[in-house]
Amino acid sequence: MKPLIVALDVETDTEALALVKDLRSHVDLFKVGPVLFLKYGGALLSQIKALGAEIFLDMKFHDIPSVVAKAIARAGEWGVYSATLHISGGKGMMMEAVAVPNRPKLWGVTILTSLDEKDLKSMGLSRTVANQALALAHMAAECKLDGIICSVREASSIKKDCGNDFQVVTPGIRLENSGDDQKRVETPSEAIKQGADYFVMGRPVVESASPLETVKEIYQSMKVTR
């Protein structure tokens, strides 16, 4: 599967489906988050699947174990490729989710890329972002999750400690600094260099004048800089 995941950061199903149609020859996996899902629900997931694309359902589940397990089971019924849950929900929550039959791949969220050390301190956490992300990744691996979500800056150490089969997915990827709400960002080539199996790009693609040309530029930038 190709490493670029395009986040469908748009307001309508019409826009989302048009992007999938335009990009599906270059992109295998599309991220659907809460904004689109809460508006269109499973019907949109079925439409995306009908176009031959795979879905990364990024709802970041975080609840008591039984509720999260039921949510993961429902995601599996929709045929999504992968889904997210917060590792900070604890081992019991993760283990129940992993035990769900016919489930999607489970990727655990470590530290959101909109957070930095100052934010962790305000929440009473004394570890650095890197150390906290690594600790959470270890917990996810122990619970047999398929991988984690982390910034590029933590990817290498997590991949080294948790093994090549443990998938690393990096959001906050930009072709250049965009000055938005992400605090820990890197480029596509750096993401792959640091061990990411997948990297997620939303606004830089979907808000460009030509999303398809931007995707081609992304892949070209990786070839040039490798």
N, C-alpha and C positions, 0 to 999 in steps of 0.2 A: 504494500500500500504506500502511496506517495506521502512524503513527510509533511507537506503543507495541508493544514486544516484551515478552511475559510470559515470565519464566524459570520453568520448571517445577521449582522447588526443593522437590521432594517426594521421598518415599522409595519409593513404589510406582507401578507402571503404572496401577493402578486410580485413584489420586489424580490422576495426570497426565492421563489420558484424560477423567476427570470435569471437570477444569478446562478442557480444550480444548472439550468439548461445551458447557460453560456460557458460555464467553467467545468462541467463534468468530464470533459475530455482531458483536463489537466489536473483536476482535483478529485480525489476519491471520497473525502470525508468532510462533511459540513457540520458546523456547530450550531445547534439550536439552544438558545438560552431562555430564561424565564419570560422576557418581554414578548417574544413571539409565541412561546408555548402557552402562556396564560391567555393569549388572545385567540389562538386557533386550535390548540389542543392536538390530540392525536391525528386529526384529519390532515394537518399539515405534514406530520411525520409520514403518513401513508402516501401523500403526494410526492414527497421527496424520494421515498423508496421506489415509487413507481417510475421515477426518472432514472433509476439505476444507480443512485448515489447512496452512500452510507451516512449514518447520523451519529454525531457525538452530542448526546443530550446533557447539557451542562446546567443541571438544576442544583448542584451542590447540596445534596440531601444532608440534613443534620437534625436528627430527632431520636426518639427512643428506638431501640433495636427493632421492635416488631413493626413499627411504622415505616422505617427505612427499608426493611426487608420487603414489605408489601409494595412500596414505591418501586423498588428495583424489579420485582416480579412484573409489575405493570409495564415498566420500560421494556422488559424482555418480550412481553406480549406485542409491543409495537415494533419489535424487530430492530431496535437501535443497536449500533455497533458497540457503543461505550456510553457510560454514564459516570457522573461525579458524585462523590460524597465527601464530607469534611472528616479528615482523620481525627480531628479533635473531638468527634463524637464518641470516640473510645473503642477499645478492642471488642467489646460485646456487640456494639452496633456493626462494626466491620465484619465480624465473624458470621453474624446472622445474614448479612447481605451476601457474603461470599457463598454461603450455603444454599442460596436460592437456585432452584433448577432452571436451566435454560436462560440464565441471566446474561446481560451484556458484559463486556469487559468493564471492570471497576477501576477508576482512576481516583486516587485520594488527593484531596486538596491540602497542600502544606500551608504556605503563607501567601496570601493574595499579593499580586505584584503591585497593588496600590498602597501597600504597607511598607514601612521601613522600621529601623531600630527604635525611633522615637515612638512610633505607634505601639510597638510591642511593650515598651516600658509603661506606656499609659494603661495597658491592660494587665500590668503586674507580672510581665514575663521578663526575666533577667537575661535570658540567652540572646545571642546575636541572631539575626535573621537566618544566617547560614546554619548555625548550630541547631536552631529550633526546627528548621526545615529538614535537616538530616535526622534529627531525633524522630520526627513524625514519619519520615520515609521508612526508617527502621521498623517502626510500629506497623506501618501499612504492609511491609514485606512479611513481617511475622504473621500477620493475619491473612496472608495469601491474596492480597489485592493484586491486580495485574500491573499496576504502575501508579505513578503520582503526577500531580501538576506542581511545577515549581518554576522559578525564574531560571534563566540561563546561568546565572551566577552560582546557583547551587547544583546544577545538573551534573557536572563532572564528578563531584564527591559522592553524590547519591548513586550515580551509575557505578562508580568504582566499588562502593560498599555493598550495594544491593544486587549487582550482577547484570549481565547483558540482557537476560530475559525479562528483567523488571523494566517496564516501559516508562520513559520519561517524556512528559509533554510540557512544552514551555510556551506560555502566553507572553504578552508584552513584547511582541516582536515587531520591529519597524525597519524599513529600509534606511531611515535616518531618524534623528530625534524629532519627534512631532510636537513636543511640548504639551501633551495631554495629561490625563490623570494617572498615568502609569509612572511609577517611580524607579522601577528596576527593569530596564529595557535593553535589548540587544538586537543584532541583525540576524537574518536567517542563516547565513554562513557560520556565524559564531555559535548559534544554537546547535547546529549539527556538529561542529568542531568539539563542543563541550559535551557531546554524548546524547543530545536529544533525539528521540525516535520520531517525534512529531513536534511541529511548532504551529502556533495559532496566530493568524492575522485576520483582523476584522476591518476596521475603518480604513486602513491604508489601501485595502483592496476594494471594498464595496463603495467607498466614497470617491474613488478615482474616476477620471473621465472615461477610462476604458478598463474595467476590471480584468478582462482577459489579457490585455497587454501588460498590465501590472503583474499578473501571475507569471507571465513569460519573463518579465524583468526580474522577478524574484528568483526564478530558477536559473536565469543567466548569471545573476550576481553570485549565486552559490558556485557555479562552475568556474567563474573567473577568479574567485578568491580562495578556492580550495587548493 
